Amino acid sequence: MSENTTYSFVNEKAASMKPKRNLKKFIMIFIISSLLIVAFNTFFILNEGESALVQRFGRFEAIYMREASDSVLAYVEARPQIALHTGTGLKFKVPFIDKVIKFPSTLILYDSPPQEVLTNDRLRLIFDNTAQWKIDNPLLFYEAYNNIEDAKAPIDDVLYSEMRISVGQMDSYTLISDREATGKMLETMAQSVSRSFANQGIVVIDIRIKRTDLPSETYASIYNRMNTERQRVAALNRSEGERDLLEIRSETDRQVISITSAAERKAEEIRGEGDSEAARIYNEAYSRDPDFFEFYNLLDTYRQTVGNSSTLVVPLDSPFAKYLLGIEP
């Protein structure tokens, strides 16, 4: 057999084997792809900030959540045909049959457009507020709204209604200047809105007012009301200050009188003790030489009664004459 004949035979054999190798490669690729598709449709991943519903032939089979709330537990307990699975990660579903519907379980910020409301004192205010809400029960939420966009309009209607009712019970000055009262009002509003959506799987966590504007025609009225209120508070503070001043002065005067009385009483006691001690010393001295002290007392009497230009008439039989002239009475 020649060399050309051998080469031609080898080429024909290689050409006949090439379709078989391509067929095997195609089959392997098909099998691997099919396995990947089946695996992809058999499992799904539930992330930290998600909840999910599993639907089979149009009927809900399970709820997947990171952590179930009390309302979800009560809901599932009343419907034993629905399974509840908690925790995140890789989850199983029946491939090509089960449908997974996911919702965010984190807070959702809703920014409502500015709205005009009427206060209790018949003044118009423009409120620009926001709300933070979340999907508490994904199954109830899906049955009520199907998606988040469809839920925004009902939330806006309820928020505006509650805002109109709550603001209508408060004066404009309180809404603008009293943050504590406004905070309590918003907290009560959030609770009321949550009750309105309790059967729709929504919980409103917080409502905040971003900005409060006044129509131009209400500026003067609001200013006058605020000025009057500030003057009332100032007058109240002054009256309280004057009352405290009187109390402080009265207490100070009482303490001064008490201290002065105690000091005078102590001084009198000390004087009494001094006079008593002086009398004791005098008596003791008198008892030692009565004649001398009689003479001393007489001289002291002269000193007190006779001045530099006085004329003194002394009887000869008086004690004065005895000591002055040496005459015995």
Secondary structure, DSSP 8 states (H G I E B T S, - for coil): --HHHHHHHHHHHHHHHHHHHHHHHHHHHHHHHHHHHHHHHHEEEE-TTEEEEEEETTEEEEEEESS--HHHHHHHHT-TTSEEEES-EEEE--TTTEEEEEEE-S-EEEE---EEEE-TTS-EEEEEEEEEEEES-HHHHHHHHSSHHHHHHHHHHHHHHHHHHHHTTS-HHHHHH-HHHHHHHHHHHHHHHHHHTGGGTEEEEEEEEEEEE--GGGHHHHHHHHHHHHHHHHHHHHHHHHHHHHHHHHHHHHHHHHHHHHHHHHHHHHHHHHHHHHHHHHHHHHHH-HHHHHHHHHHHHHHHH--TT------TTSHHHHHHH----
